[in-house]
């Protein structure tokens, strides 16, 4: 029986099952062993008994038949802890599977355990009071990002070939960018969030962190499609993986705006993104157009809209549970408690309208917007959220709100408007990955996958971190 971790992509592992060169039982045992011996703190719960039972009877003819996967801890799995990475819910256990998990199981995937996240998905650093610090397989002193940081560390670190994620302000794209993975935030509603769906603030999508474009395409084949328990979910679309390589992108228009008109991006990152964007535009035959990108910056407005949902989740536990919350969540709840009134709520909605109008204007003039995924390479694993970019002290230069808001300034706009966006591995700065973000038109994820496929073929990226901590 092999004990070697699988360092290829998920689809190639399923192919190996079908060819008989490795069995699902061997793959699950290798993942369990790797998780047990890992220093990444990427998993907060494992379910070896169930995983072994499922592996023994796996139907490898299914899309993910026998594949070990990680499930982000913000997503319910029946019988597993459902803490949302918070001490407040440390004793809660889920009594149902999410729609996404249900569909993954039906496609043969084997959930082996739960990957760590930031508390309630609130920040892009996976470091909680409940589970401690999750570390990047690229460098142990750096964060894999958040809130899907555990999933990113697990996939990039070679623990599992594929893991779920969610993205309400960049939580798939940010960790993908920090760990050299591929991450797609779909059009809002593409994969249902139910059951028991919390609709507001209408920014969150679910999906995966993957090593390859085809892995993500297959995930969407399995998981997309309307579900009545998420009334805003979209009709099913088939053929995501089969269609890869069949679209002609030549002549499509592309705008390169590394900072999206307002973020502060480190000079070294600007250089990597500019070169990667120009190379991909040429490889795909796109037509570069000069359009001014000037999206409103509104991290505070985005946070306020999300805090409404969090207030509902905490209910009458707050403010009595305040000491159990991480400092960032404490700050957010305190801010909301004193400032979230009818006037603020109205201003937040007006801001969303403005962002949507600007984005609609932009996509009348282009088909793709190229930008950085993150302002800089991964910061310290233990935090705090950085207020310095490329050696520039943002607090001194721009003030505290701009400094803190800069961390999600590149990813939040696509969440507010529901546009699909991808993070594609683009290179490295000082040995740490840099992600190229591409935003596309509503409902045109397939074209983003096609563009990413062109990048993958032109400049293949490492499927796992070169020196992953196992």
JORAMO-V741316 format. One record per run of one state. SS is the DSSP state (A for helix, B for strand, O for the rest). FROM is the first residue (numbers start at 0). TO is the last residue. If there is no record, write none. Layout:
SS:FROM:TO + SS:FROM:TO
//
This chain:
O:0:8 + A:9:18 + O:19:22 + A:23:36 + O:37:41 + B:42:45 + O:46:46 + A:47:55 + O:56:66 + B:67:71 + O:72:79 + B:80:80 + O:81:85 + A:86:88 + O:89:91 + B:92:92 + O:93:97 + A:98:105 + O:106:108 + B:109:114 + O:115:117 + A:118:120 + O:121:125 + B:126:127 + O:128:130 + B:131:132 + O:133:140 + B:141:141 + O:142:147 + A:148:155 + O:156:160 + B:161:166 + O:167:171 + A:172:178 + O:179:180 + B:181:184 + O:185:189 + B:190:190 + O:191:203 + B:204:209 + O:210:211 + A:212:222 + O:223:223 + B:224:224 + O:225:225 + B:226:226 + O:227:228 + B:229:229 + O:230:251 + B:252:255 + O:256:265 + A:266:283 + O:284:285 + B:286:287 + O:288:297 + A:298:316 + O:317:320 + A:321:323 + O:324:325 + A:326:338 + O:339:340 + A:341:362 + O:363:366 + B:367:371 + O:372:378 + B:379:379 + O:380:386 + B:387:388 + O:389:390 + B:391:392 + A:393:397 + O:398:398 + A:399:407 + O:408:410 + A:411:416 + O:417:419 + B:420:428 + O:429:430 + B:431:439 + O:440:443 + A:444:457 + O:458:469
//
